[in-house]
Amino acid sequence: MAKRKGGQLLVPVELYLSAGVHIGTTSRTKDMQQFIFKTRPDRLNIFDIAKIDERLRIAGKFIAQYDASEIVAVARKKYAQGIVKKFAEVIGANYVAGRFVPGTFTNPGGKEYMEPSLVIVTDVIADREAVLEAAKVNIPVVAILNSGNTLSNVDLAIPGNNRGKKSLALIYYILAREYMANRGMIENRDKFPVKLEEFEA
């Protein structure tokens, strides 16, 4: 479950486990079946940690193709807002924390208007307006998807627990570190200047 072919995981497996990144919900879609390791007796779906790690690695490389100023990270849910703000602050991206104003990506005359080249969403249900608007104007969407979510209008899925603060903090911490490492902003992952605790604050 936790071994990755050809190398080490991005963080120790114990860290993934303690943050609960692998714990899904009791619902499961066909889209997410490929990432699920097993279903527990309490009906919670458990993600394969190696697949979470692999998708974070892929997402890190994909996001690094974009200048930070072209990226908008979105989180409507309260427990995710500070994490998304920290992610944006660390890499220099933009963010929408809280209510997503309709027209943010589609109405050039609106006060909140943004024209990103990439959108990262924390929860495709809570952040559905951002996902739909991004699709309308052909902006790629990277999304953290729980076991009950679908891949509709999502270009790159990161499977994982998007309902827990510790889980989201770890996911965004890894994404920020991968972004900076892949763009040569840090010499290697060990030189990442931000602590995980800062994302959890």
C-alpha positions in Angstrom: 0.0 0.0 0.0 2.7 2.5 0.9 5.6 1.5 -1.3 6.3 3.6 -4.4 7.9 1.9 -7.4 11.4 3.3 -8.0 11.9 5.5 -5.0 11.0 7.0 -1.6 7.7 8.6 -0.8 7.6 12.4 -0.7 7.1 12.3 3.1 7.4 9.4 5.5 4.4 7.1 5.4 3.8 7.8 9.1 3.2 11.4 8.3 0.6 10.5 5.7 -1.1 8.2 8.2 -1.0 10.6 11.1 -2.5 13.4 9.0 -5.3 11.0 7.8 -4.7 11.8 4.1 -5.7 8.2 3.2 -9.1 8.3 4.9 -12.0 8.7 2.5 -15.7 8.8 3.1 -18.3 6.0 3.0 -19.3 6.9 -0.5 -17.2 5.9 -3.5 -17.6 6.7 -7.2 -16.3 4.8 -10.2 -14.0 7.7 -11.0 -12.2 7.3 -7.6 -12.2 3.5 -7.5 -8.7 3.4 -9.1 -7.2 5.2 -6.1 -8.8 3.1 -3.3 -6.9 0.4 -1.5 -9.7 -1.1 0.5 -13.0 -0.4 2.3 -13.0 -0.8 6.1 -15.6 -2.6 8.1 -17.0 0.8 9.1 -17.5 1.4 5.3 -14.9 4.2 5.1 -12.9 4.0 1.9 -9.2 4.0 2.3 -6.9 5.5 -0.4 -3.7 3.8 -1.5 -1.0 6.1 0.0 1.4 5.2 -2.9 -1.1 6.5 -5.4 -1.7 9.7 -3.4 2.0 10.2 -3.3 2.3 9.5 -7.0 -0.4 12.0 -7.9 1.1 14.7 -5.6 4.4 14.2 -7.5 2.6 14.5 -10.9 0.6 17.6 -9.7 3.8 19.2 -8.4 5.4 19.0 -11.8 2.2 20.1 -13.6 1.7 23.1 -11.4 5.4 24.1 -11.7 4.8 24.7 -15.5 2.9 27.9 -14.5 4.2 31.1 -13.1 2.8 31.5 -9.6 1.1 34.8 -10.6 -1.0 32.7 -13.1 -2.3 30.3 -10.4 -5.4 30.7 -8.2 -6.1 28.4 -5.3 -9.7 28.1 -4.1 -11.2 27.0 -0.8 -14.7 27.9 0.4 -14.7 25.7 3.5 -13.6 27.5 6.7 -11.1 25.0 7.9 -9.3 25.1 4.5 -9.1 28.8 4.0 -6.0 29.5 6.1 -4.2 26.6 4.4 -4.9 27.9 0.9 -3.8 31.4 2.0 -0.5 29.9 3.3 0.0 27.9 0.1 -0.5 31.1 -2.0 1.7 33.2 0.2 4.6 30.6 0.1 4.7 30.2 -3.7 3.4 33.7 -4.6 0.1 32.6 -6.1 -3.4 34.2 -5.8 -6.2 32.7 -3.8 -10.0 32.9 -3.2 -10.7 31.9 0.4 -14.4 31.9 1.4 -17.2 32.7 -0.9 -16.4 32.5 -4.6 -18.2 35.4 -6.3 -20.0 34.3 -9.5 -18.2 35.8 -12.5 -14.7 35.8 -10.9 -13.3 33.9 -13.9 -16.0 34.8 -16.5 -17.0 38.5 -16.1 -14.2 40.9 -17.0 -16.3 43.8 -15.8 -16.6 42.4 -12.3 -14.7 43.7 -9.3 -13.4 40.3 -8.3 -12.4 39.3 -11.9 -9.2 37.2 -12.3 -7.7 35.6 -15.4 -5.7 32.7 -14.1 -4.0 30.0 -16.3 -4.5 27.3 -13.6 -7.0 26.8 -10.8 -6.4 24.5 -7.8 -9.6 23.6 -5.9 -9.8 22.0 -2.4 -13.3 20.5 -2.7 -15.1 20.1 -6.0 -18.5 20.3 -4.3 -17.9 23.3 -2.1 -15.9 25.0 -4.8 -18.1 23.9 -7.7 -18.7 27.5 -9.0 -15.0 27.9 -9.5 -14.7 24.5 -11.2 -17.6 25.3 -13.6 -16.3 28.8 -14.4 -12.8 27.5 -15.1 -14.3 24.9 -17.4 -16.3 27.6 -19.3 -13.1 29.5 -20.1 -10.9 26.5 -20.6 -8.7 26.9 -17.5 -7.1 23.6 -16.3 -8.3 22.5 -12.9 -6.2 20.6 -10.4 -8.5 19.3 -7.6 -8.2 17.4 -4.3 -10.8 14.7 -4.6 -12.4 12.5 -1.9 -13.7 9.0 -2.5 -17.2 10.2 -3.3 -16.2 12.9 -5.8 -16.1 12.7 -9.6 -13.6 13.8 -12.2 -16.1 16.0 -14.0 -14.3 19.2 -15.3 -11.2 18.1 -13.4 -7.9 17.9 -15.4 -5.7 16.5 -12.7 -7.0 14.7 -9.6 -5.2 14.4 -6.3 -7.0 11.7 -4.3 -7.1 12.3 -0.6 -9.0 13.4 2.5 -10.2 17.0 1.7 -12.3 17.2 4.9 -9.6 17.2 7.5 -7.5 20.2 8.3 -4.3 18.2 9.0 -4.7 16.2 5.8 -5.2 19.4 3.7 -2.3 21.1 5.4 0.0 18.2 4.5 -1.3 18.1 0.9 -0.8 21.8 0.3 2.6 21.7 2.1 3.8 19.0 -0.3 2.4 20.9 -3.3 4.2 24.1 -2.3 7.4 22.3 -1.7 7.2 20.4 -5.0 6.4 23.6 -6.9 9.5 25.3 -5.5 11.7 22.3 -6.0 10.5 21.8 -9.6 11.0 25.4 -10.5 14.5 25.5 -9.0 13.5 28.0 -6.3 15.1 25.7 -3.7 18.1 23.5 -4.2 16.2 20.4 -3.0 13.2 19.4 -0.9 15.3 19.5 2.3 15.8 23.2 1.7 12.1 24.1 1.8 12.0 27.0 4.2 8.5 26.5 5.6 7.4 24.1 8.3 4.3 21.9 8.0 3.1 23.4 11.3 2.8 26.8 9.5 0.2 25.3 7.2 -1.7 23.8 10.1 -1.9 27.1 12.0 
